[in-house]
Amino acid sequence: MSIEGQFRRLPVRVAGRELAFAGQRTGRGYLSDIRRFEMLERDQEFALAKRWREHGDRDAANQLVTSHLRLAAKVATGYRGYGLPVSEIISEGNVGLMQALNRFDPEKGFRFATYAIWWIRASIQDYVLRSWSLVKIGTTANQKKLFFKLRSAQRKISAFERGDLHPDQVSSIAKSLNVTEQDVVDMNRRLRGDASLNAPIQDDGEADEWQSYLVDQSPSPEAIVADQDERDCQHKALAGAIDVLNDRERRIFEARHLADWKSSHWNLTCRGNASGKSTPAPSRRCEKRPGSWSQKRKRQRRCRRSHPGIAQAESCPLK
């Protein structure tokens, strides 16, 4: 069983009484209670981590986690400005703390707090990204970086105005954070928050909704009717032009423009040779290509099989 499952129902005893985790009790009482846990020395921390890693000692894991609860709470307080419950942020930090304990190797030589703080931040940031908006807002590394650092970057260049940023400001922020300018523009617009399409707006004294002003990208009924009329006229004109052609001209016209080019070109070329009439101008597909004598023979045989009506191989366009 992982450490999260083992700690789910494991109470923590402080001064002869039980203390619940942050999900059940937060605020000044929780923060004052977690300060009662003693900080561990390097040797104590190493011994407890070895006991948990090698023997699965739950008491050792309990001491390691509870002695670092104040670290998770301290990191969580830095994310209070996102409008989410502090109790939930602290709870996510505690989850990251327990995940770090599962992967901590004391043989590496560094302290548990140095390793755990990265897992605490990752767990909290993932929770903030999931919960801040109804729309998924951070799907790439650049988007996640901008979500947490864009506002501080704006303060550094004194960009306090609302709305879109000035192009010079966008360029400066993109260069400092090593992201594209389009990512900066998109994230700045997303950080304005969610807005309902049914929210009322005032337009010339009449109440209306934002959804009434959405632009429909599909063609209008007038455009659809005009396009259909134009195609009908083109079809009628084409049918009238074909009626004035004789059989041979109609066959050539249909083969060149109305049928599939790959199949029609072979039929058109070889029909002209077999009937003794002039052959239409050769296309690129039938141009004579340089090659060895054996390759030319192969093309001649292939042409004979495909067009048995041709008596002489010399009449094949692929000679």
C-alpha positions as CSV (number, residue, x, y, z in Angstrom):
1,M,0.0,0.0,0.0
2,S,1.3,3.5,-0.8
3,I,1.9,6.1,1.9
4,E,-1.2,8.0,0.9
5,G,-3.4,5.0,1.6
6,Q,-1.6,4.3,4.8
7,F,-2.0,7.8,6.1
8,R,-5.7,8.2,5.0
9,R,-7.0,7.0,8.4
10,L,-3.9,7.4,10.5
11,P,-4.4,10.0,13.3
12,V,-1.5,12.1,14.6
13,R,-1.1,12.4,18.4
14,V,0.0,15.6,19.9
15,A,0.2,16.1,23.6
16,G,-2.1,13.2,24.3
17,R,-4.8,14.1,21.8
18,E,-5.6,13.4,18.2
19,L,-5.0,15.9,15.4
20,A,-6.7,15.6,12.0
21,F,-5.2,16.6,8.7
22,A,-5.8,19.9,7.0
23,G,-8.9,18.6,5.1
24,Q,-10.8,18.5,8.4
25,R,-9.2,21.4,10.3
26,T,-7.5,24.4,9.0
27,G,-6.8,28.0,10.1
28,R,-4.9,29.2,13.1
29,G,-5.8,26.1,15.1
30,Y,-4.2,23.8,12.5
31,L,-1.2,26.0,12.0
32,S,-0.5,26.2,15.7
33,D,-0.9,22.5,16.1
34,I,1.5,21.5,13.4
35,R,4.2,23.8,15.0
36,R,4.2,21.4,18.0
37,F,5.9,18.7,15.9
38,E,9.6,18.7,16.5
39,M,12.0,19.3,13.7
40,L,14.3,16.4,12.9
41,E,18.1,16.4,12.8
42,R,19.9,15.1,9.8
43,D,20.8,11.8,11.6
44,Q,17.3,11.3,12.8
45,E,15.8,12.0,9.4
46,F,18.2,9.6,7.7
47,A,17.4,6.8,10.2
48,L,13.7,7.2,9.8
49,A,13.8,7.3,6.0
50,K,15.9,4.1,6.0
51,R,13.4,2.4,8.3
52,W,10.5,3.4,6.0
53,R,12.3,2.6,2.7
54,E,13.7,-0.8,3.8
55,H,11.2,-2.1,6.3
56,G,8.0,-0.1,5.6
57,D,7.8,1.2,9.1
58,R,4.7,3.3,9.4
59,D,5.8,5.0,12.6
60,A,8.9,6.2,10.9
61,A,6.9,7.5,7.9
62,N,4.5,9.2,10.3
63,Q,7.3,11.1,12.0
64,L,8.8,12.2,8.7
65,V,5.6,13.5,7.4
66,T,4.3,15.2,10.5
67,S,7.7,17.0,11.1
68,H,7.4,18.5,7.6
69,L,3.7,19.6,7.7
70,R,4.7,23.2,8.5
71,L,6.8,23.1,5.2
72,A,3.7,22.2,3.2
73,A,1.6,24.8,5.0
74,K,4.3,27.5,4.3
75,V,4.4,26.7,0.6
76,A,0.6,26.6,0.4
77,T,0.3,30.1,1.8
78,G,2.1,31.4,-1.3
79,Y,-0.9,30.3,-3.5
80,R,-3.6,32.2,-1.6
81,G,-4.0,34.8,-4.3
82,Y,-5.8,32.4,-6.7
83,G,-9.2,32.5,-5.0
84,L,-9.2,28.9,-3.9
85,P,-9.8,27.6,-0.3
86,V,-6.6,27.6,1.7
87,S,-7.6,24.4,3.4
88,E,-7.7,22.6,0.0
89,I,-4.3,24.1,-1.0
90,I,-2.7,22.9,2.2
91,S,-4.3,19.4,1.7
92,E,-2.8,19.2,-1.8
93,G,0.5,20.2,-0.3
94,N,0.3,17.4,2.2
95,V,-0.5,15.0,-0.7
96,G,2.7,16.1,-2.4
97,L,4.6,15.6,0.8
98,M,3.5,12.0,1.1
99,Q,4.3,11.4,-2.6
100,A,7.8,12.7,-2.0
101,L,8.2,10.3,0.9
102,N,7.4,7.4,-1.4
103,R,10.3,8.4,-3.7
104,F,12.8,9.8,-1.3
105,D,16.2,8.0,-1.2
106,P,18.2,9.0,1.9
107,E,21.4,7.5,0.4
108,K,21.6,10.5,-2.1
109,G,22.9,12.7,0.8
110,F,20.4,15.6,0.8
111,R,17.7,16.5,3.3
112,F,14.1,15.4,2.9
113,A,12.8,19.0,2.9
114,T,15.0,19.8,-0.1
115,Y,13.4,17.0,-2.1
116,A,9.9,17.3,-0.8
117,I,9.4,20.9,-1.6
118,W,9.4,20.2,-5.3
119,W,6.7,17.6,-4.9
120,I,4.6,19.9,-2.7
121,R,4.8,22.7,-5.3
122,A,3.9,20.4,-8.2
123,S,0.9,19.0,-6.3
124,I,-0.4,22.5,-5.4
125,Q,0.2,23.9,-8.9
126,D,-1.6,21.0,-10.5
127,Y,-4.6,21.6,-8.2
128,V,-4.6,25.3,-9.0
129,L,-4.6,24.7,-12.7
130,R,-7.4,22.1,-12.4
131,S,-9.6,24.3,-10.2
132,W,-9.0,27.9,-11.2
133,S,-11.1,27.8,-14.3
134,L,-13.9,25.7,-15.9
135,V,-11.7,25.6,-19.0
136,K,-8.5,23.7,-19.0
137,I,-5.9,26.5,-18.9
138,G,-2.4,24.9,-18.7
139,T,-1.8,22.1,-21.2
140,T,1.9,22.9,-22.1
141,A,5.0,23.8,-20.1
142,N,4.9,27.4,-21.5
143,Q,1.3,27.9,-20.5
144,K,1.9,26.6,-17.0
145,K,4.9,28.9,-16.6
146,L,2.9,31.9,-17.8
147,F,0.0,31.1,-15.6
148,F,2.1,31.4,-12.4
149,K,4.6,34.1,-13.6
150,L,2.8,36.4,-15.9
151,R,1.4,38.7,-13.2
152,S,4.8,39.1,-11.5
153,A,6.4,39.8,-14.9
154,Q,3.8,42.5,-15.5
155,R,4.5,44.1,-12.2
156,K,8.2,44.3,-13.0
157,I,7.6,46.3,-16.1
158,S,4.7,48.3,-14.5
159,A,2.1,46.9,-16.8
160,F,-0.9,47.5,-14.6
161,E,-3.6,48.5,-17.2
162,R,-6.5,46.2,-17.9
163,G,-7.1,44.6,-21.3
164,D,-4.5,43.6,-23.9
165,L,-0.9,44.4,-23.3
166,H,1.1,46.8,-25.5
167,P,3.2,45.1,-28.1
168,D,6.4,46.3,-26.5
169,Q,5.3,44.9,-23.1
170,V,4.4,41.6,-24.8
171,S,7.8,41.4,-26.4
172,S,9.6,42.1,-23.1
173,I,7.6,39.5,-21.1
174,A,8.0,36.9,-23.8
175,K,11.8,37.4,-23.9
176,S,12.2,37.3,-20.1
177,L,10.1,34.1,-19.7
178,N,11.5,32.5,-22.9
179,V,8.0,32.0,-24.5
180,T,6.4,33.1,-27.7
181,E,4.5,36.4,-27.8
182,Q,1.3,34.7,-28.9
183,D,1.4,32.6,-25.7
184,V,1.7,35.8,-23.6
185,V,-1.3,37.4,-25.4
186,D,-3.4,34.3,-25.0
187,M,-2.6,33.8,-21.3
188,N,-3.2,37.4,-20.5
189,R,-6.7,37.1,-21.9
190,R,-7.4,33.8,-20.1
191,L,-6.3,35.3,-16.7
192,R,-9.2,37.7,-16.9
193,G,-11.4,34.9,-15.6
194,D,-14.5,33.0,-16.9
195,A,-17.5,35.0,-18.2
196,S,-21.0,33.6,-18.8
197,L,-22.5,34.0,-22.3
198,N,-25.8,34.5,-20.6
199,A,-24.5,37.5,-18.5
200,P,-26.7,40.5,-19.2
201,I,-25.3,43.6,-20.9
202,Q,-26.7,47.0,-21.5
203,D,-26.9,48.2,-25.1
204,D,-28.8,51.5,-25.7
205,G,-30.8,51.0,-22.6
206,E,-32.0,47.5,-23.6
207,A,-30.9,44.5,-21.6
208,D,-29.3,41.8,-23.7
209,E,-27.0,38.8,-23.4
210,W,-23.4,38.3,-24.7
211,Q,-24.5,35.3,-26.7
212,S,-26.6,37.5,-28.9
213,Y,-23.4,39.1,-30.2
214,L,-21.5,35.9,-31.2
215,V,-20.5,35.8,-34.8
216,D,-21.7,32.8,-36.8
217,Q,-18.9,31.6,-39.0
218,S,-21.2,29.5,-41.2
219,P,-22.5,31.1,-44.5
220,S,-25.7,33.0,-44.4
221,P,-28.9,31.6,-46.1
222,E,-28.5,34.3,-48.8
223,A,-25.0,33.2,-49.6
224,I,-26.1,29.5,-49.8
225,V,-28.9,30.4,-52.2
226,A,-26.6,32.6,-54.4
227,D,-24.0,29.9,-54.6
228,Q,-26.5,27.2,-55.6
229,D,-27.9,29.5,-58.3
230,E,-24.5,30.1,-59.7
231,R,-23.7,26.4,-59.8
232,D,-27.0,25.7,-61.6
233,C,-26.2,28.3,-64.2
234,Q,-22.7,26.8,-64.7
235,H,-24.1,23.3,-65.2
236,K,-26.7,24.6,-67.8
237,A,-24.0,26.5,-69.7
238,L,-21.7,23.5,-69.7
239,A,-24.5,21.2,-70.9
240,G,-25.3,23.6,-73.7
241,A,-21.7,23.8,-74.8
242,I,-21.3,20.0,-74.9
243,D,-24.4,19.7,-77.1
244,V,-22.7,21.5,-80.0
245,L,-19.7,19.1,-80.1
246,N,-19.5,16.0,-82.3
247,D,-18.9,12.6,-80.8
248,R,-15.1,12.7,-81.0
249,E,-14.8,16.2,-79.6
250,R,-17.2,15.3,-76.8
251,R,-15.3,12.1,-76.0
252,I,-12.0,14.1,-75.9
253,F,-13.5,16.9,-73.8
254,E,-15.1,14.5,-71.3
255,A,-11.9,12.5,-71.0
256,R,-9.7,15.5,-70.4
257,H,-12.0,17.6,-68.1
258,L,-14.8,15.6,-66.7
259,A,-13.2,12.2,-66.0
260,D,-10.4,11.1,-63.8
261,W,-7.1,12.4,-65.4
262,K,-5.0,9.3,-64.7
263,S,-7.2,6.8,-66.4
264,S,-8.6,9.2,-69.2
265,H,-5.2,10.2,-70.5
266,W,-4.2,6.6,-71.3
267,N,-7.5,6.0,-73.1
268,L,-7.3,9.3,-75.0
269,T,-3.8,8.9,-76.2
270,C,-4.0,5.3,-77.3
271,R,-7.4,5.8,-79.0
272,G,-5.8,8.5,-81.1
273,N,-2.9,6.3,-82.1
274,A,-5.1,3.3,-82.8
275,S,-7.6,5.2,-85.0
276,G,-4.8,6.8,-87.1
277,K,-5.7,10.3,-86.1
278,S,-3.5,12.9,-84.6
279,T,-2.4,12.3,-81.1
280,P,-3.1,15.0,-78.5
281,A,-0.1,16.8,-77.1
282,P,1.7,14.5,-74.6
283,S,1.6,15.4,-71.0
284,R,4.4,15.1,-68.5
285,R,3.3,11.6,-67.6
286,C,3.9,10.4,-71.1
287,E,7.0,12.4,-71.9
288,K,10.0,10.3,-72.9
289,R,12.2,9.8,-69.9
290,P,15.9,9.0,-70.0
291,G,16.8,5.5,-68.9
292,S,18.5,2.3,-69.9
293,W,17.5,0.0,-72.8
294,S,16.1,-2.6,-70.4
295,Q,13.8,0.0,-68.8
296,K,12.5,1.0,-72.2
297,R,11.7,-2.6,-73.1
298,K,9.8,-3.0,-69.8
299,R,7.7,0.0,-70.6
300,Q,6.9,-1.3,-74.1
301,R,5.8,-4.7,-72.7
302,R,3.7,-3.0,-70.1
303,C,2.1,-0.8,-72.8
304,R,1.3,-3.9,-74.9
305,R,-0.4,-5.7,-72.0
306,S,-2.5,-2.6,-71.1
307,H,-3.5,-1.8,-74.7
308,P,-3.7,-5.0,-76.8
309,G,-5.3,-3.0,-79.7
310,I,-2.0,-1.4,-80.6
311,A,-0.3,-3.5,-83.2
312,Q,3.2,-2.0,-83.1
313,A,5.1,-1.1,-79.9
314,E,6.4,2.0,-81.7
315,S,2.9,3.6,-81.4
316,C,3.0,3.3,-77.6
317,P,3.6,6.8,-76.0
318,L,5.9,5.2,-73.4
319,K,8.5,3.9,-75.8
